Amino acid sequence: MAAQAGRLLTSLRAAKIAPEDLGAFAEGEAQAVMVDRLAVARPDDVVFGEWDPDSNARIHADRVWFVDPLDGVRSYVAEGRPDWAVQVALWEKDPEGVGGITACAIAMPAYGRVLTGRGATTYQPMSIIPGPTPGPLVPPRADDRLRIAVSEAAEPEFAEDLAAELDATLTRLGSGGGKTATVVEDECDAYIHTSGHHQWDSAATYGVVRQRGLHASHLDGTDLHYNIDEIEFPDLLVCKPDVADRIIGAVAQYL
C-alpha cells in the first residue's frame, strides 16, 4: 500500500500542477488511494489520519490503521529532493486487550524503496522513477563522530549545543520518514524531533524502528503509546540502542 501510494505520488510530481497547489493535491490523491484500498480489503478496520483527527471510533477498535500519505510536503514540491515519504502502520489489540503496532512501512519513493518492520526492505522497479537516481539522503561518513538528523524547518533550539556536547554533526532533512530511514540504514546515529508530531506522523516510524531492534521513545526515554486519547506528542527520539542512554542523558538538561 505504501509502495502504491509512492508510485502515484512519483507520477503526480511530474504533472503540470502549480507548485503551490501540488502538495495538497498529491497528498489528497494518495490518501484516497490508501483509504479506498483499506475500505475494500479491511472494511471493518478504522483508518486514522489528519483528515479526521477528532474521530473517537479508533479508541474502541481492535484494528486501527495510521496513515500519512505524504510525509515531507515541502521536500516533495521542491524539484529533485528525495527526502519525502509515505507512512502506514497497523495497530492491533492482542487477545489480552493490549494494543501495539504489528505491521508498518515507510516508503521512500524517490529511491523505489520500502522499509518495513521485522528487518525487511523491499525495492520497487526503478523504471517507474523518472530522471536520474538520487544520491544518498546524507553524504557518506567522513569520520566516526555521531551524526544526528534534525528537521530543517523546525530544528530543536538546543541542537547546536547538544551537538557540541556530544561531539556530533547535525544533518538537516525535510521529512520524519526520511530522517528515520537514515538511522535504519546507518547513515545517521540518531534522529531528534522537538516540534510535536501526531500519532499518524510517527506510528510507522515507531513500528519500523522498534521491530528492527533500534530505539524509539520520547526524549526523556519514556515509551510511546499509540491509539490513545492524546493525538499529538511533543517529541521523539530515534537512535541506535548503544547511544540511547548517552543522548537521553545529554538532552535531559534541555527538557
C-alpha positions in Angstrom: 0.0 0.0 0.0 2.8 2.4 0.8 4.6 1.5 -2.4 1.4 2.0 -4.4 0.8 5.5 -2.9 4.5 6.2 -3.6 4.2 5.3 -7.2 1.2 7.6 -7.6 3.0 10.5 -5.9 6.0 10.0 -8.1 3.9 10.3 -11.2 2.0 13.3 -9.9 5.2 15.1 -9.1 5.8 15.4 -12.8 2.3 16.6 -13.5 1.7 20.2 -14.7 0.3 21.5 -11.4 1.4 24.8 -9.9 3.9 24.2 -7.1 1.7 26.0 -4.6 -1.1 23.5 -5.3 0.9 20.3 -5.9 1.4 19.3 -2.3 -2.2 19.4 -1.2 -3.5 17.9 -4.4 -1.0 15.0 -4.4 -1.5 14.2 -0.7 -5.2 14.1 -1.3 -4.9 11.7 -4.2 -2.5 9.4 -2.3 -4.8 9.5 0.7 -7.8 8.5 -1.4 -5.9 5.5 -2.8 -4.9 4.3 0.6 -8.2 4.8 2.3 -10.2 3.3 -0.6 -7.9 0.2 -0.7 -8.4 -0.3 3.0 -12.1 0.1 2.7 -12.2 -2.8 0.3 -9.6 -5.0 1.9 -10.3 -4.3 5.6 -13.9 -2.8 5.7 -14.2 -3.4 9.5 -10.9 -1.6 10.4 -10.7 2.0 11.4 -8.4 4.3 9.4 -6.9 7.3 11.1 -5.1 10.4 9.9 -5.1 14.2 9.7 -8.3 14.3 7.6 -10.3 13.0 10.6 -8.3 13.8 13.7 -11.2 14.0 16.2 -12.7 10.6 15.5 -13.2 8.5 18.6 -14.1 5.3 16.8 -10.5 4.2 16.9 -10.3 4.2 20.7 -12.6 1.3 21.0 -11.5 -0.5 17.8 -9.4 -3.7 17.7 -7.6 -2.7 14.5 -6.6 0.9 13.5 -4.5 2.0 10.5 -2.4 5.1 10.9 -1.9 6.7 7.5 0.4 9.5 6.5 0.1 9.6 2.7 2.7 12.3 2.1 5.3 13.0 4.8 7.5 16.0 3.9 5.4 18.1 1.6 8.0 20.9 1.4 10.5 18.4 0.0 8.0 16.8 -2.3 7.2 20.1 -4.1 10.9 21.0 -4.4 12.3 19.7 -7.6 14.9 17.0 -7.2 14.6 16.5 -3.5 14.3 12.8 -2.4 13.6 13.3 1.4 9.8 12.7 1.4 7.9 9.5 2.3 4.7 7.6 2.7 4.0 6.0 6.1 1.4 3.5 7.2 1.1 1.4 10.3 -1.4 -1.1 11.8 -2.2 -1.0 15.5 -3.9 -4.1 16.9 -5.2 -5.4 20.2 -3.9 -8.8 21.3 -6.1 -11.4 23.0 -5.4 -9.9 26.3 -6.6 -6.4 25.2 -3.2 -4.8 25.0 -2.5 -2.9 21.8 0.6 -2.2 19.7 2.0 -1.6 16.2 2.0 -5.0 14.5 2.7 -4.0 10.8 4.3 -0.9 9.4 6.0 0.5 6.3 7.9 3.7 5.3 8.2 4.1 1.6 10.9 6.3 0.1 9.5 6.6 -3.4 12.4 8.7 -4.8 14.6 5.6 -4.2 12.0 2.9 -5.1 12.5 1.6 -1.6 10.1 0.5 1.2 11.3 -0.1 4.8 9.2 -2.4 6.9 9.3 -3.8 10.3 10.9 -7.2 11.0 14.1 -6.0 9.2 12.8 -6.2 5.7 13.5 -3.7 2.9 11.8 -4.1 -0.5 12.7 -2.5 -3.7 10.3 -1.2 -6.4 11.2 -1.2 -10.1 13.4 1.9 -10.7 11.8 2.3 -14.2 8.8 4.0 -12.5 11.0 6.8 -11.3 11.7 9.5 -14.0 15.1 11.2 -14.1 18.4 10.3 -12.5 18.5 8.1 -9.4 19.1 10.4 -6.4 22.2 10.1 -4.3 22.1 9.1 -0.6 20.0 11.2 1.7 23.1 12.3 3.5 26.8 12.3 2.4 29.0 9.3 3.2 30.6 9.5 6.7 33.9 11.2 6.7 34.7 10.4 10.4 33.4 8.4 13.3 31.6 11.3 15.0 27.9 10.9 16.0 25.6 12.1 13.3 22.2 13.4 14.4 19.3 14.1 11.9 17.0 17.1 12.7 14.3 19.0 11.0 15.4 21.7 8.7 12.1 23.5 9.2 11.9 23.3 13.0 15.3 22.4 14.3 15.5 21.8 18.1 16.5 25.0 19.9 19.3 23.1 21.7 20.5 21.2 18.6 23.8 23.1 18.2 24.6 23.0 21.9 23.8 19.3 22.1 25.9 18.5 19.0 28.9 20.3 20.6 28.4 18.4 23.9 28.3 15.1 22.1 30.9 16.0 19.5 28.3 15.2 16.9 27.4 16.6 13.4 23.9 17.7 12.5 22.1 16.6 9.3 19.0 18.6 8.4 16.3 16.9 6.4 12.7 17.5 5.5 10.6 14.5 6.4 10.3 12.4 9.5 10.3 9.2 7.4 13.4 10.3 5.7 15.2 11.0 8.9 14.1 7.7 10.3 15.5 6.0 7.2 18.9 7.5 7.8 19.1 5.8 11.2 17.6 2.5 10.0 20.2 2.4 7.1 23.1 3.5 9.3 23.6 6.9 7.6 22.9 8.7 10.9 23.1 7.5 14.5 20.0 9.4 15.8 17.0 11.5 14.9 15.7 14.1 17.4 12.4 15.9 17.0 11.0 18.6 19.3 8.3 20.4 17.4 5.5 18.0 18.0 4.0 15.2 15.9 0.7 13.5 15.5 0.2 9.8 16.1 -0.2 9.2 12.4 3.1 11.0 11.8 5.2 8.6 13.8 3.3 5.3 14.2 5.2 3.8 11.2 8.5 5.2 12.4 8.0 3.7 15.9 7.0 0.3 14.4 9.8 0.0 11.9 12.4 1.2 14.4 11.3 -1.0 17.3 10.7 -4.1 15.2 14.3 -3.8 13.8 15.7 -3.7 17.3 16.5 0.1 17.4 15.5 2.6 20.0 12.4 4.9 19.8 11.0 6.9 22.7 10.2 10.4 24.0 13.3 12.5 24.5 13.2 11.6 28.2 13.4 7.9 27.4 9.7 7.1 28.2 7.9 4.9 25.8 5.4 6.0 23.1 1.9 4.5 23.2 -0.4 4.7 20.2 -4.2 4.7 19.8 -4.6 6.7 23.0 -6.7 9.9 23.6 -3.7 12.2 23.2 -3.4 12.9 19.4 -0.2 14.9 19.4 3.1 14.0 21.1 5.7 16.7 22.0 8.9 15.0 20.9 10.6 11.9 19.5 14.0 10.2 19.7 15.0 7.5 17.2 18.6 6.1 17.6 20.9 3.2 17.7 20.5 1.3 21.0 24.1 1.8 22.0 23.8 5.6 22.0 20.3 5.9 23.5 21.4 6.4 27.2 24.1 8.9 26.2 21.7 11.0 24.2 18.9 10.9 26.7 21.3 11.9 29.4 22.6 14.8 27.4 19.2 16.0 26.3 17.8 16.0 29.9 19.2 19.4 30.7 17.2 21.0 27.9 13.8 19.5 28.8 
